[in-house]
Amino acid sequence: MEDPNVLEKDIEPVAGTAELLSESAEKPVIEAAQATAPALTETTALTEANAPAEAPAFAETSATAGEDNRKSGKKLTVKRDVRSYILFFGIMIFVAAVVVCVLMLLPKKNPNAGNGTDNGIARSFMFPFVFTDERSNLYVLKSGDAAPDEIDDSVEEAVHVAGSGTVMYLREKELFEYDISGGRRRLVASDVKEYSLSGDGSLIVYMTGKGSLVCSSGKKVTELASAEEGAPEILYTVGQSCVVFLRDCDAAAGIAELCRYTVDGGVKSLAGGVSMYHRPGVSSGDKYYYCREGSDLLIMNARGSVLDRVAGGVPVPATKSVSMYENVTDIKVFDGNAPVTFLYSEPQISAASENGASDRADNSVSLLYFNGKTSSVVAGNIYRVIYAATDHKLLIYSVKEGESERVYRVNNKGKAEEIITFDAVRKSFLYDPDSDYLYFQDQEGALYRLNVYNPSKGPSLVSESSATLYKYPNKPFVVFTLPDSDKAVLVHSTNSIQQFGASDEARLYGSDDEKYLLLRSHGYGAISVDLADGDYYTRISSDAEFPLFFDGRLEKIIYVSGGVMHYWEEGRDRALGEYGKVSAAPVA
């Protein structure tokens, strides 16, 4: 949510004193990026680190007829039959719009993956619920009124592919695809070490135990590359509907050939002589491809034409904020597309000195903006990147000038705007994209916040002391702990504050900002679960096991108590059977 008109109200400070989180803030940004970047990850020599539309007939008139009418002074009119055509087409357009609206309201065959932008840590759908138990048996629960169906046993790496209504999993190195509606599974491949899917689900890509990279699409199976014994594993990235990979590796020279595969186009070579030790990448919906040649980052198009070469370039990785709570069901993102709008470059080389030597200028790191054709410098000597959006539509960074620290906001057009200047370096920052607030701590631990789209309003004090900062996933909340205390404080975007015991209490939110599941530990390791709605509480269970699973509206809850799995829906609780250590399969 990015609303530049949001104005901040006064906030009631919370008392206490100090300490923090961000260990990575003082690390060089190149090291931090290489540690988290989705592609171009270094490996050792032996192993991978790992027509124009036609005009309507009734609109056509000849130039001659028009001139004759103008000369005679006659007024051009639309004939009655033409009006009937216009009325007919108008009615048809209206009917089509009504049909589209009705279709949009109909329930979809398969649910969408993801938690949604405001769904908190809840599941975006409850059923079908795919899970494993402590014996690695795989099940699917299709509704709250039926018993779970067993899919298979001895299962590993199960993923619920919600869009296609299937479950992918490994069993004793065999890759299976299970059709939830049909209740049948098919063997996709044998001797499979790992697998992935394209973003649109059209490709199944897997690595065999012998080191071959294979792609399966329907009945078409294509071996993309194979590795010789003792050679490093093949590095690849799966995109929206393609695979970009390295092949024909020359271990002595450390180089390989960069290729791209699609079902329609087959295998196409994009570049030769690229580094075999860095994972290639794909960006912007399979529009751009990148790899490393020596120390340079190459960005090219689907034809293999190099668009830009950045010395020591590294794509800026999206920020993953530290969270006190995680999604109750993991979201599996197979599509490896990563933005290259913003890049780091290596330290700049100063001009040659009098003795002919060149020196690095203060280990400075530049921030670059790539516009699809070439890159340009946004800022040199950046101190830290505070936040980078997953789509690179927003980036916040700072520059250190003497003892001061200047903070800037950059949009997806590469335009930088100063937000605030501090007379001393801040201890840590946390940006909340769900509320547009930038939270920051001074060296004494005092916590403030500032709306990055209305910086002229100035910062407001949140707390006189704070320790560690956390982002609440998909909600306009921030949580921080108090120093030398087990208390935590939850700050809403509306400036309301809730304090609770972080060691024995948890608040699990769905789509409603005022409604949550309250979990409290009591007795001998027991956990009580209550549905909190304003000042009212509804007991769900007095002895539940963690984790538990719920939908965004908190109307449907699955939990385990005493080894028995329960399904609760709006006050009605039903035992589903004995299933120990229930774990939901990640959803893709």
ROVEXVEX-558821 format. One record per residue (C-alpha): residue number from 1; residue in three letters; x, y, z. Coordinates in steps of 0.25 Angstrom, whole numbers, padded with zeros to 4 digits, always signed. Example, Ala and Ser with C-alpha at 12.3 -4.5 7.8 and 13.67 -1.06 7.14 Angstrom:
2
NODE kemar nufi  east north    up
NODE     1  ala +0049 -0018 +0031
NODE     2  ser +0055 -0004 +0029
//
This chain:
588
NODE kemar nufi  east north    up
NODE     1  met +0000 +0000 +0000
NODE     2  glu +0006 +0013 -0004
NODE     3  asp -0002 +0025 -0001
NODE     4  pro +0005 +0038 -0002
NODE     5  asn -0007 +0045 +0005
NODE     6  val -0006 +0037 +0018
NODE     7  leu -0004 +0046 +0030
NODE     8  glu +0001 +0042 +0043
NODE     9  lys -0005 +0044 +0056
NODE    10  asp +0002 +0045 +0069
NODE    11  ile +0006 +0032 +0076
NODE    12  glu +0007 +0029 +0090
NODE    13  pro +0021 +0026 +0094
NODE    14  val +0024 +0013 +0101
NODE    15  ala +0034 +0013 +0113
NODE    16  gly +0047 +0004 +0114
NODE    17  thr +0062 +0004 +0109
NODE    18  ala +0071 -0002 +0097
NODE    19  glu +0077 -0012 +0088
NODE    20  leu +0075 -0018 +0074
NODE    21  leu +0075 -0027 +0062
NODE    22  ser +0082 -0023 +0049
NODE    23  glu +0095 -0030 +0049
NODE    24  ser +0095 -0030 +0034
NODE    25  ala +0094 -0014 +0034
NODE    26  glu +0109 -0013 +0036
NODE    27  lys +0113 -0023 +0026
NODE    28  pro +0118 -0018 +0012
NODE    29  val +0106 -0018 +0003
NODE    30  ile +0112 -0027 -0007
NODE    31  glu +0115 -0038 +0003
NODE    32  ala +0100 -0037 +0008
NODE    33  ala +0095 -0038 -0007
NODE    34  gln +0104 -0049 -0011
NODE    35  ala +0099 -0057 +0002
NODE    36  thr +0084 -0055 -0002
NODE    37  ala +0083 -0053 -0017
NODE    38  pro +0074 -0064 -0024
NODE    39  ala +0084 -0066 -0035
NODE    40  leu +0099 -0064 -0038
NODE    41  thr +0102 -0071 -0026
NODE    42  glu +0117 -0075 -0025
NODE    43  thr +0120 -0090 -0024
NODE    44  thr +0133 -0098 -0022
NODE    45  ala +0140 -0105 -0033
NODE    46  leu +0134 -0118 -0029
NODE    47  thr +0120 -0115 -0024
NODE    48  glu +0109 -0104 -0025
NODE    49  ala +0107 -0095 -0013
NODE    50  asn +0101 -0100 -0015
NODE    51  ala -0014 -0024 -0150
NODE    52  pro -0020 -0013 -0150
NODE    53  ala -0035 -0015 -0148
NODE    54  glu -0044 -0013 -0160
NODE    55  ala -0054 -0001 -0159
NODE    56  pro -0068 -0005 -0158
NODE    57  ala -0075 -0005 -0171
NODE    58  phe -0085 +0005 -0167
NODE    59  ala -0074 +0015 -0164
NODE    60  glu -0069 +0015 -0178
NODE    61  thr -0072 +0027 -0188
NODE    62  ser -0065 +0031 -0200
NODE    63  ala -0057 +0045 -0201
NODE    64  thr -0065 +0048 -0214
NODE    65  ala -0079 +0047 -0207
NODE    66  gly -0074 +0055 -0195
NODE    67  glu -0069 +0066 -0205
NODE    68  asp -0082 +0066 -0213
NODE    69  asn -0091 +0067 -0200
NODE    70  arg -0083 +0079 -0195
NODE    71  lys -0084 +0086 -0208
NODE    72  ser -0099 +0084 -0209
NODE    73  gly -0100 +0089 -0194
NODE    74  lys -0107 +0076 -0190
NODE    75  lys -0105 +0071 -0176
NODE    76  leu -0099 +0057 -0174
NODE    77  thr -0108 +0048 -0166
NODE    78  val -0107 +0034 -0161
NODE    79  lys -0117 +0025 -0167
NODE    80  arg -0128 +0017 -0159
NODE    81  asp -0122 +0003 -0162
NODE    82  val -0108 +0008 -0158
NODE    83  arg -0114 +0013 -0145
NODE    84  ser -0120 -0001 -0143
NODE    85  tyr -0106 -0007 -0144
NODE    86  ile -0101 +0003 -0134
NODE    87  leu -0112 -0001 -0124
NODE    88  phe -0110 -0016 -0127
NODE    89  phe -0095 -0015 -0124
NODE    90  gly -0098 -0007 -0111
NODE    91  ile -0107 -0018 -0106
NODE    92  met -0097 -0028 -0109
NODE    93  ile -0086 -0021 -0102
NODE    94  phe -0095 -0019 -0090
NODE    95  val -0099 -0034 -0090
NODE    96  ala -0084 -0038 -0091
NODE    97  ala -0080 -0029 -0079
NODE    98  val -0091 -0036 -0071
NODE    99  val -0086 -0050 -0074
NODE   100  val -0072 -0046 -0070
NODE   101  cys -0077 -0041 -0057
NODE   102  val -0085 -0053 -0054
NODE   103  leu -0073 -0062 -0058
NODE   104  met -0064 -0054 -0049
NODE   105  leu -0073 -0057 -0037
NODE   106  leu -0074 -0072 -0040
NODE   107  pro -0065 -0081 -0031
NODE   108  lys -0052 -0085 -0037
NODE   109  lys -0048 -0099 -0040
NODE   110  asn -0035 -0098 -0032
NODE   111  pro -0031 -0088 -0022
NODE   112  asn -0020 -0078 -0023
NODE   113  ala -0007 -0080 -0016
NODE   114  gly -0001 -0069 -0007
NODE   115  asn -0006 -0062 +0005
NODE   116  gly -0011 -0050 -0001
NODE   117  thr -0006 -0036 +0002
NODE   118  asp -0014 -0034 +0015
NODE   119  asn -0017 -0049 +0019
NODE   120  gly -0007 -0048 +0030
NODE   121  ile -0001 -0062 +0033
NODE   122  ala -0013 -0070 +0029
NODE   123  arg -0016 -0079 +0018
NODE   124  ser -0022 -0073 +0005
NODE   125  phe -0031 -0085 +0005
NODE   126  met -0034 -0096 +0014
NODE   127  phe -0038 -0108 +0005
NODE   128  pro -0033 -0116 -0001
NODE   129  phe -0023 -0117 +0011
NODE   130  val -0011 -0126 +0007
NODE   131  phe -0002 -0130 +0019
NODE   132  thr +0008 -0141 +0024
NODE   133  asp +0008 -0148 +0037
NODE   134  glu +0020 -0152 +0046
NODE   135  arg +0022 -0165 +0038
NODE   136  ser +0023 -0157 +0025
NODE   137  asn +0009 -0162 +0020
NODE   138  leu +0003 -0152 +0010
NODE   139  tyr -0012 -0148 +0011
NODE   140  val -0022 -0139 +0005
NODE   141  leu -0034 -0133 +0013
NODE   142  lys -0044 -0129 +0003
NODE   143  ser -0055 -0123 +0013
NODE   144  gly -0058 -0122 +0027
NODE   145  asp -0069 -0132 +0026
NODE   146  ala -0060 -0144 +0021
NODE   147  ala -0048 -0152 +0025
NODE   148  pro -0035 -0149 +0019
NODE   149  asp -0031 -0158 +0007
NODE   150  glu -0017 -0164 +0007
NODE   151  ile -0009 -0162 -0005
NODE   152  asp +0004 -0169 -0002
NODE   153  asp +0014 -0173 +0008
NODE   154  ser +0029 -0170 +0010
NODE   155  val +0027 -0157 +0004
NODE   156  glu +0038 -0145 +0002
NODE   157  glu +0037 -0131 -0004
NODE   158  ala +0022 -0131 -0005
NODE   159  val +0016 -0118 -0011
NODE   160  his +0002 -0115 -0014
NODE   161  val +0001 -0108 -0027
NODE   162  ala -0012 -0101 -0025
NODE   163  gly -0014 -0095 -0039
NODE   164  ser -0014 -0109 -0046
NODE   165  gly -0021 -0117 -0034
NODE   166  thr -0009 -0126 -0033
NODE   167  val +0001 -0130 -0023
NODE   168  met +0016 -0133 -0027
NODE   169  tyr +0025 -0141 -0018
NODE   170  leu +0037 -0151 -0017
NODE   171  arg +0036 -0165 -0012
NODE   172  glu +0049 -0173 -0012
NODE   173  lys +0055 -0165 -0023
NODE   174  glu +0042 -0166 -0032
NODE   175  leu +0035 -0153 -0036
NODE   176  phe +0020 -0154 -0035
NODE   177  glu +0008 -0145 -0039
NODE   178  tyr -0005 -0147 -0032
NODE   179  asp -0018 -0142 -0037
NODE   180  ile -0027 -0138 -0025
NODE   181  ser -0040 -0138 -0032
NODE   182  gly -0037 -0151 -0040
NODE   183  gly -0031 -0158 -0028
NODE   184  arg -0020 -0164 -0036
NODE   185  arg -0005 -0162 -0037
NODE   186  arg +0005 -0164 -0049
NODE   187  leu +0019 -0167 -0049
NODE   188  val +0027 -0155 -0056
NODE   189  ala +0041 -0160 -0055
NODE   190  ser +0051 -0169 -0047
NODE   191  asp +0064 -0166 -0041
NODE   192  val +0061 -0152 -0038
NODE   193  lys +0070 -0144 -0028
NODE   194  glu +0062 -0131 -0028
NODE   195  tyr +0051 -0124 -0036
NODE   196  ser +0044 -0111 -0039
NODE   197  leu +0033 -0105 -0048
NODE   198  ser +0032 -0094 -0057
NODE   199  gly +0023 -0082 -0052
NODE   200  asp +0012 -0085 -0062
NODE   201  gly +0013 -0100 -0058
NODE   202  ser +0015 -0104 -0073
NODE   203  leu +0029 -0110 -0069
NODE   204  ile +0034 -0120 -0059
NODE   205  val +0049 -0119 -0058
NODE   206  tyr +0057 -0129 -0050
NODE   207  met +0072 -0133 -0048
NODE   208  thr +0075 -0148 -0048
NODE   209  gly +0084 -0156 -0039
NODE   210  lys +0094 -0157 -0050
NODE   211  gly +0095 -0142 -0052
NODE   212  ser +0086 -0140 -0064
NODE   213  leu +0076 -0128 -0065
NODE   214  val +0063 -0132 -0071
NODE   215  cys +0050 -0125 -0075
NODE   216  ser +0037 -0131 -0076
NODE   217  ser +0025 -0125 -0082
NODE   218  gly +0013 -0134 -0085
NODE   219  lys +0018 -0146 -0092
NODE   220  lys +0030 -0138 -0097
NODE   221  val +0043 -0141 -0089
NODE   222  thr +0056 -0134 -0093
NODE   223  glu +0070 -0136 -0087
NODE   224  leu +0076 -0122 -0086
NODE   225  ala +0090 -0124 -0081
NODE   226  ser +0098 -0135 -0074
NODE   227  ala +0110 -0134 -0065
NODE   228  glu +0122 -0143 -0066
NODE   229  glu +0126 -0150 -0053
NODE   230  gly +0134 -0141 -0044
NODE   231  ala +0129 -0129 -0050
NODE   232  pro +0121 -0118 -0043
NODE   233  glu +0106 -0120 -0043
NODE   234  ile +0098 -0113 -0054
NODE   235  leu +0094 -0099 -0050
NODE   236  tyr +0080 -0095 -0055
NODE   237  thr +0068 -0086 -0052
NODE   238  val +0054 -0088 -0056
NODE   239  gly +0046 -0076 -0061
NODE   240  gln +0031 -0074 -0064
NODE   241  ser +0031 -0083 -0076
NODE   242  cys +0046 -0086 -0079
NODE   243  val +0059 -0092 -0073
NODE   244  val +0072 -0084 -0074
NODE   245  phe +0084 -0093 -0071
NODE   246  leu +0099 -0096 -0073
NODE   247  arg +0105 -0107 -0081
NODE   248  asp +0118 -0112 -0088
NODE   249  cys +0126 -0107 -0075
NODE   250  asp +0141 -0106 -0077
NODE   251  ala +0146 -0108 -0063
NODE   252  ala +0160 -0104 -0067
NODE   253  ala +0156 -0091 -0072
NODE   254  gly +0144 -0089 -0062
NODE   255  ile +0134 -0086 -0074
NODE   256  ala +0122 -0091 -0080
NODE   257  glu +0111 -0089 -0090
NODE   258  leu +0098 -0081 -0086
NODE   259  cys +0085 -0087 -0092
NODE   260  arg +0070 -0085 -0091
NODE   261  tyr +0059 -0096 -0093
NODE   262  thr +0045 -0094 -0096
NODE   263  val +0035 -0104 -0101
NODE   264  asp +0032 -0097 -0115
NODE   265  gly +0047 -0092 -0117
NODE   266  gly +0055 -0104 -0112
NODE   267  val +0069 -0101 -0107
NODE   268  lys +0075 -0088 -0111
NODE   269  ser +0089 -0084 -0108
NODE   270  leu +0090 -0070 -0102
NODE   271  ala +0105 -0068 -0099
NODE   272  gly +0118 -0075 -0098
NODE   273  gly +0130 -0073 -0089
NODE   274  val +0122 -0070 -0077
NODE   275  ser +0125 -0074 -0063
NODE   276  met +0122 -0088 -0059
NODE   277  tyr +0122 -0085 -0044
NODE   278  his +0111 -0075 -0044
NODE   279  arg +0096 -0078 -0045
NODE   280  pro +0089 -0071 -0057
NODE   281  gly +0077 -0063 -0055
NODE   282  val +0064 -0059 -0062
NODE   283  ser +0056 -0046 -0060
NODE   284  ser +0044 -0039 -0064
NODE   285  gly +0035 -0050 -0068
NODE   286  asp +0046 -0057 -0076
NODE   287  lys +0049 -0044 -0084
NODE   288  tyr +0064 -0043 -0079
NODE   289  tyr +0075 -0053 -0075
NODE   290  tyr +0087 -0051 -0067
NODE   291  cys +0100 -0058 -0064
NODE   292  arg +0114 -0055 -0061
NODE   293  glu +0126 -0054 -0070
NODE   294  gly +0139 -0052 -0062
NODE   295  ser +0135 -0041 -0052
NODE   296  asp +0125 -0035 -0061
NODE   297  leu +0110 -0037 -0060
NODE   298  leu +0104 -0038 -0074
NODE   299  ile +0089 -0035 -0076
NODE   300  met +0083 -0040 -0090
NODE   301  asn +0070 -0042 -0097
NODE   302  ala +0064 -0055 -0102
NODE   303  arg +0072 -0054 -0115
NODE   304  gly +0085 -0054 -0107
NODE   305  ser +0088 -0039 -0110
NODE   306  val +0096 -0033 -0098
NODE   307  leu +0088 -0021 -0094
NODE   308  asp +0098 -0017 -0082
NODE   309  arg +0111 -0021 -0076
NODE   310  val +0113 -0017 -0061
NODE   311  ala +0126 -0018 -0055
NODE   312  gly +0125 -0027 -0043
NODE   313  gly +0110 -0025 -0044
NODE   314  val +0100 -0032 -0034
NODE   315  pro +0085 -0031 -0035
NODE   316  val +0080 -0025 -0022
NODE   317  pro +0072 -0036 -0015
NODE   318  ala +0058 -0033 -0010
NODE   319  thr +0058 -0030 +0005
NODE   320  lys +0053 -0041 +0014
NODE   321  ser +0049 -0035 +0028
NODE   322  val +0051 -0042 +0041
NODE   323  ser +0038 -0047 +0045
NODE   324  met +0033 -0052 +0059
NODE   325  tyr +0023 -0061 +0052
NODE   326  glu +0023 -0069 +0039
NODE   327  asn +0012 -0073 +0030
NODE   328  val +0004 -0085 +0035
NODE   329  thr +0006 -0091 +0022
NODE   330  asp +0019 -0089 +0014
NODE   331  ile +0018 -0082 +0000
NODE   332  lys +0026 -0089 -0011
NODE   333  val +0031 -0080 -0022
NODE   334  phe +0036 -0088 -0033
NODE   335  asp +0037 -0077 -0043
NODE   336  gly +0051 -0072 -0042
NODE   337  asn +0049 -0058 -0049
NODE   338  ala +0056 -0048 -0041
NODE   339  pro +0057 -0033 -0044
NODE   340  val +0069 -0026 -0049
NODE   341  thr +0064 -0012 -0048
NODE   342  phe +0074 -0009 -0037
NODE   343  leu +0089 -0014 -0037
NODE   344  tyr +0101 -0013 -0028
NODE   345  ser +0114 -0010 -0035
NODE   346  glu +0128 -0013 -0030
NODE   347  pro +0136 -0002 -0023
NODE   348  gln +0141 +0009 -0033
NODE   349  ile +0155 +0010 -0037
NODE   350  ser +0161 +0023 -0035
NODE   351  ala +0170 +0030 -0046
NODE   352  ala +0184 +0026 -0047
NODE   353  ser +0194 +0033 -0037
NODE   354  glu +0207 +0040 -0040
NODE   355  asn +0214 +0026 -0039
NODE   356  gly +0205 +0020 -0049
NODE   357  ala +0197 +0011 -0038
NODE   358  ser +0182 +0011 -0036
NODE   359  asp +0175 +0009 -0023
NODE   360  arg +0161 +0006 -0019
NODE   361  ala +0153 +0018 -0014
NODE   362  asp +0149 +0015 +0000
NODE   363  asn +0143 +0001 -0004
NODE   364  ser +0131 +0009 -0009
NODE   365  val +0119 +0002 -0015
NODE   366  ser +0110 +0008 -0026
NODE   367  leu +0095 +0006 -0027
NODE   368  leu +0091 +0005 -0042
NODE   369  tyr +0078 +0006 -0049
NODE   370  phe +0075 -0003 -0061
NODE   371  asn +0064 +0003 -0070
NODE   372  gly +0063 -0009 -0080
NODE   373  lys +0074 -0004 -0089
NODE   374  thr +0085 +0001 -0081
NODE   375  ser +0089 +0004 -0067
NODE   376  ser +0092 +0017 -0060
NODE   377  val +0097 +0021 -0046
NODE   378  val +0087 +0025 -0036
NODE   379  ala +0097 +0027 -0025
NODE   380  gly +0111 +0024 -0022
NODE   381  asn +0117 +0020 -0008
NODE   382  ile +0104 +0015 -0003
NODE   383  tyr +0104 +0011 +0012
NODE   384  arg +0093 +0001 +0012
NODE   385  val +0081 -0003 +0005
NODE   386  ile +0069 -0002 +0015
NODE   387  tyr +0058 -0008 +0007
NODE   388  ala +0057 -0014 -0007
NODE   389  ala +0043 -0018 -0012
NODE   390  thr +0041 -0032 -0018
NODE   391  asp +0038 -0025 -0032
NODE   392  his +0048 -0014 -0030
NODE   393  lys +0037 -0003 -0031
NODE   394  leu +0043 +0003 -0018
NODE   395  leu +0057 +0004 -0012
NODE   396  ile +0061 +0011 +0000
NODE   397  tyr +0076 +0013 +0003
NODE   398  ser +0085 +0022 +0011
NODE   399  val +0098 +0029 +0009
NODE   400  lys +0108 +0032 +0020
NODE   401  glu +0114 +0046 +0020
NODE   402  gly +0124 +0048 +0031
NODE   403  glu +0116 +0045 +0044
NODE   404  ser +0102 +0047 +0037
NODE   405  glu +0094 +0038 +0030
NODE   406  arg +0084 +0042 +0018
NODE   407  val +0073 +0033 +0014
NODE   408  tyr +0067 +0033 +0000
NODE   409  arg +0055 +0027 -0007
NODE   410  val +0056 +0022 -0021
NODE   411  asn +0044 +0018 -0030
NODE   412  asn +0044 +0008 -0042
NODE   413  lys +0048 +0020 -0051
NODE   414  gly +0061 +0022 -0044
NODE   415  lys +0058 +0035 -0038
NODE   416  ala +0064 +0037 -0024
NODE   417  glu +0057 +0046 -0014
NODE   418  glu +0063 +0049 +0000
NODE   419  ile +0054 +0045 +0011
NODE   420  ile +0062 +0049 +0024
NODE   421  thr +0076 +0053 +0029
NODE   422  phe +0081 +0048 +0042
NODE   423  asp +0092 +0055 +0050
NODE   424  ala +0098 +0041 +0054
NODE   425  val +0097 +0027 +0048
NODE   426  arg +0084 +0020 +0052
NODE   427  lys +0085 +0007 +0059
NODE   428  ser +0075 +0000 +0050
NODE   429  phe +0064 +0001 +0040
NODE   430  leu +0051 -0006 +0037
NODE   431  tyr +0042 -0002 +0026
NODE   432  asp +0027 -0007 +0026
NODE   433  pro +0022 -0007 +0012
NODE   434  asp +0008 -0010 +0017
NODE   435  ser +0007 +0003 +0024
NODE   436  asp +0018 +0012 +0017
NODE   437  tyr +0025 +0014 +0030
NODE   438  leu +0040 +0014 +0032
NODE   439  tyr +0043 +0010 +0046
NODE   440  phe +0057 +0013 +0051
NODE   441  gln +0065 +0013 +0064
NODE   442  asp +0075 +0022 +0069
NODE   443  gln +0088 +0017 +0076
NODE   444  glu +0081 +0018 +0090
NODE   445  gly +0069 +0009 +0085
NODE   446  ala +0058 +0020 +0084
NODE   447  leu +0049 +0016 +0073
NODE   448  tyr +0043 +0025 +0063
NODE   449  arg +0035 +0024 +0050
NODE   450  leu +0033 +0033 +0037
NODE   451  asn +0024 +0032 +0026
NODE   452  val +0033 +0031 +0013
NODE   453  tyr +0022 +0037 +0004
NODE   454  asn +0020 +0049 +0014
NODE   455  pro +0034 +0051 +0020
NODE   456  ser +0031 +0066 +0022
NODE   457  lys +0022 +0062 +0034
NODE   458  gly +0035 +0058 +0041
NODE   459  pro +0037 +0045 +0050
NODE   460  ser +0029 +0042 +0062
NODE   461  leu +0034 +0035 +0074
NODE   462  val +0028 +0021 +0076
NODE   463  ser +0036 +0016 +0088
NODE   464  glu +0047 +0022 +0097
NODE   465  ser +0053 +0008 +0097
NODE   466  ser +0053 -0004 +0088
NODE   467  ala +0061 -0016 +0085
NODE   468  thr +0058 -0025 +0073
NODE   469  leu +0049 -0020 +0062
NODE   470  tyr +0040 -0030 +0054
NODE   471  lys +0031 -0029 +0042
NODE   472  tyr +0017 -0036 +0043
NODE   473  pro +0015 -0043 +0030
NODE   474  asn +0005 -0037 +0021
NODE   475  lys -0001 -0027 +0031
NODE   476  pro +0002 -0013 +0034
NODE   477  phe +0008 -0016 +0047
NODE   478  val +0022 -0016 +0053
NODE   479  val +0026 -0023 +0066
NODE   480  phe +0037 -0020 +0075
NODE   481  thr +0042 -0025 +0088
NODE   482  leu +0046 -0017 +0100
NODE   483  pro +0060 -0018 +0106
NODE   484  asp +0063 -0027 +0118
NODE   485  ser +0048 -0032 +0117
NODE   486  asp +0040 -0043 +0111
NODE   487  lys +0030 -0033 +0107
NODE   488  ala +0027 -0030 +0092
NODE   489  val +0019 -0018 +0086
NODE   490  leu +0010 -0019 +0074
NODE   491  val +0009 -0005 +0067
NODE   492  his -0003 -0004 +0057
NODE   493  ser -0003 +0006 +0045
NODE   494  thr -0014 +0013 +0052
NODE   495  asn -0005 +0016 +0064
NODE   496  ser -0012 +0007 +0074
NODE   497  ile -0002 -0001 +0082
NODE   498  gln -0003 -0015 +0089
NODE   499  gln +0007 -0021 +0099
NODE   500  phe +0008 -0036 +0102
NODE   501  gly +0017 -0046 +0107
NODE   502  ala +0026 -0051 +0096
NODE   503  ser +0030 -0063 +0103
NODE   504  asp +0017 -0069 +0106
NODE   505  glu +0007 -0063 +0096
NODE   506  ala +0005 -0061 +0081
NODE   507  arg -0005 -0054 +0073
NODE   508  leu -0008 -0060 +0059
NODE   509  tyr -0015 -0051 +0050
NODE   510  gly -0023 -0053 +0037
NODE   511  ser -0030 -0043 +0028
NODE   512  asp -0037 -0035 +0039
NODE   513  asp -0027 -0025 +0046
NODE   514  glu -0036 -0026 +0059
NODE   515  lys -0038 -0041 +0060
NODE   516  tyr -0028 -0052 +0063
NODE   517  leu -0025 -0065 +0069
NODE   518  leu -0019 -0064 +0083
NODE   519  leu -0009 -0075 +0087
NODE   520  arg -0005 -0076 +0102
NODE   521  ser +0004 -0086 +0108
NODE   522  his +0000 -0091 +0121
NODE   523  gly +0002 -0103 +0131
NODE   524  tyr +0012 -0114 +0126
NODE   525  gly +0014 -0109 +0111
NODE   526  ala -0001 -0108 +0108
NODE   527  ile -0006 -0098 +0098
NODE   528  ser -0019 -0091 +0099
NODE   529  val -0026 -0085 +0086
NODE   530  asp -0036 -0074 +0087
NODE   531  leu -0043 -0066 +0076
NODE   532  ala -0041 -0052 +0080
NODE   533  asp -0051 -0042 +0073
NODE   534  gly -0051 -0028 +0080
NODE   535  asp -0054 -0030 +0094
NODE   536  tyr -0060 -0044 +0092
NODE   537  tyr -0052 -0058 +0093
NODE   538  thr -0057 -0071 +0088
NODE   539  arg -0050 -0084 +0093
NODE   540  ile -0045 -0093 +0082
NODE   541  ser -0036 -0103 +0090
NODE   542  ser -0030 -0103 +0104
NODE   543  asp -0019 -0113 +0099
NODE   544  ala -0015 -0111 +0085
NODE   545  glu -0001 -0114 +0078
NODE   546  phe +0006 -0104 +0069
NODE   547  pro +0005 -0102 +0058
NODE   548  leu -0009 -0100 +0055
NODE   549  phe -0016 -0096 +0041
NODE   550  phe -0027 -0086 +0038
NODE   551  asp -0033 -0078 +0027
NODE   552  gly -0032 -0063 +0026
NODE   553  arg -0046 -0060 +0032
NODE   554  leu -0042 -0069 +0044
NODE   555  glu -0055 -0077 +0041
NODE   556  lys -0048 -0090 +0039
NODE   557  ile -0037 -0096 +0048
NODE   558  ile -0030 -0109 +0047
NODE   559  tyr -0022 -0113 +0060
NODE   560  val -0016 -0125 +0067
NODE   561  ser -0019 -0129 +0081
NODE   562  gly -0015 -0141 +0088
NODE   563  gly -0010 -0147 +0075
NODE   564  val -0024 -0145 +0069
NODE   565  met -0026 -0136 +0057
NODE   566  his -0039 -0126 +0059
NODE   567  tyr -0046 -0117 +0050
NODE   568  trp -0053 -0105 +0056
NODE   569  glu -0063 -0097 +0048
NODE   570  glu -0071 -0086 +0054
NODE   571  gly -0073 -0093 +0068
NODE   572  arg -0074 -0107 +0063
NODE   573  asp -0063 -0116 +0066
NODE   574  arg -0061 -0130 +0059
NODE   575  ala -0050 -0140 +0061
NODE   576  leu -0044 -0145 +0048
NODE   577  gly -0035 -0156 +0054
NODE   578  glu -0021 -0159 +0059
NODE   579  tyr -0010 -0152 +0052
NODE   580  gly +0003 -0149 +0059
NODE   581  lys +0011 -0136 +0056
NODE   582  val +0003 -0131 +0045
NODE   583  ser +0010 -0123 +0035
NODE   584  ala +0004 -0115 +0023
NODE   585  ala +0010 -0117 +0009
NODE   586  pro +0015 -0104 +0004
NODE   587  val +0006 -0098 -0006
NODE   588  ala +0011 -0093 -0020
//
